[in-house]
């Protein structure tokens, strides 16, 4: 057996790891576990990247020795199966991060227009992913509905966030807002450190 054949045989065995991680990722059913699944998602992305690079390397070596190119349709099928989970987990993690950043980082450093645009895009992607996942993975499809609800809940505050972050808001306006809010806003000042 040539070295290339040995490497190809080892490659086939290594695809089992990809299958195992994908099976774990396909169990994503709860937004609260997104961080755990994000780790697996990044790991699996790396495995796919390495696998596709290895196939390319095999094909170049085969071409050099005038051998027929090896094809790995199972690898492509696994990757296609992974894609909607990859998008959902990445989007869920992004939305979680955007909301955390918007509510904990300096209010004056937020870009409400970009945040609103990102949230709109994520909201639309929820519809697409729900359709894609519903038939074969209804529990995971429900995650898209839960995420959509979280986005809608947060987006109801976007007009207020945009208004408060507007350049048109001056110190006089801010003082008027604080007076209207009352005691709960006592001690708040419009500074670089203000958070939502």
PADREN-604169 format. One line per 2 residues: for each residue x, y, z of C-alpha. Coordinates in steps of 0.1 Angstrom, whole numbers. Example, Ala and Ser with C-alpha at 12.3 -4.5 7.8 and 13.67 -1.06 7.14 Angstrom:
<pts>
123,-45,78  137,-11,71;
</pts>
This chain:
<pts>
0,0,0  14,34,-10;
18,63,14  -10,81,-4;
-34,51,0  -25,49,37;
-33,86,42  -66,82,23;
-75,53,45  -67,73,76;
-87,102,62  -118,80,59;
-114,70,96  -110,107,106;
-144,114,91  -159,95,120;
-149,124,143  -168,148,120;
-199,126,122  -197,124,160;
-194,161,165  -222,168,139;
-245,143,158  -239,163,190;
-245,196,172  -278,183,158;
-291,181,194  -291,219,198;
-325,225,213  -321,253,239;
-308,288,235  -293,286,270;
-268,261,257  -256,282,228;
-221,288,243  -215,250,247;
-227,244,211  -207,273,198;
-175,256,209  -185,224,191;
-194,245,160  -160,261,158;
-143,227,163  -163,212,135;
-157,241,112  -120,235,118;
-124,198,110  -143,205,78;
-117,231,67  -89,206,73;
-108,178,56  -115,198,24;
-78,209,23  -67,173,27;
-90,163,-2  -75,190,-23;
-40,178,-14  -49,142,-24;
-63,154,-57  -31,173,-65;
-10,143,-57  -32,120,-77;
-30,144,-107  8,144,-104;
8,106,-107  -19,105,-134;
-44,88,-110  -81,94,-110;
-92,120,-85  -107,108,-52;
-141,121,-44  -157,122,-10;
-194,128,-15  -200,119,22;
-178,148,33  -199,173,12;
-231,157,24  -220,161,60;
-210,197,54  -243,205,38;
-261,189,67  -240,211,91;
-247,244,74  -281,253,89;
-269,243,124  -237,264,119;
-257,294,108  -282,291,137;
-256,286,164  -235,315,151;
-265,337,149  -278,328,183;
-243,335,198  -241,368,179;
-276,380,191  -267,371,227;
-234,391,223  -252,421,207;
-278,423,235  -251,419,262;
-230,446,245  -259,469,240;
-270,467,277  -236,466,294;
-211,485,273  -209,523,272;
-241,536,258  -223,564,239;
-201,538,221  -231,518,208;
-240,521,171  -278,517,172;
-282,518,134  -258,489,130;
-273,470,159  -308,475,144;
-296,463,110  -279,433,125;
-310,424,145  -332,427,114;
-309,404,94  -309,379,123;
-347,381,125  -351,373,88;
-326,345,90  -347,329,117;
-376,325,92  -353,308,66;
-336,285,91  -370,275,106;
-382,264,72  -349,245,66;
-349,227,99  -386,221,106;
-391,189,87  -361,169,100;
-352,187,132  -384,203,147;
-368,207,182  -340,227,167;
-365,246,145  -381,257,177;
-349,274,188  -353,297,158;
-387,307,171  -373,313,206;
-345,334,191  -369,353,170;
-390,361,201  -358,373,219;
-349,395,190  -385,410,188;
-384,416,226  -352,435,223;
-361,454,191  -390,470,207;
-365,492,225  -346,502,193;
-365,534,186  -358,546,222;
-321,536,219  -318,553,185;
-335,585,199  -314,586,230;
-282,581,210  -291,608,185;
-267,637,181  -298,659,185;
-300,650,222  -283,678,241;
-276,683,278  -309,702,283;
-328,673,267  -310,648,288;
-319,667,320  -356,668,309;
-355,630,303  -340,624,338;
-366,646,354  -394,627,336;
-380,593,347  -378,604,383;
-360,588,413  -349,557,394;
-326,579,373  -311,597,402;
-274,602,398  -273,593,361;
-253,616,338  -248,615,301;
-212,604,301  -190,579,282;
-196,554,310  -234,553,309;
-249,519,301  -284,508,295;
</pts>
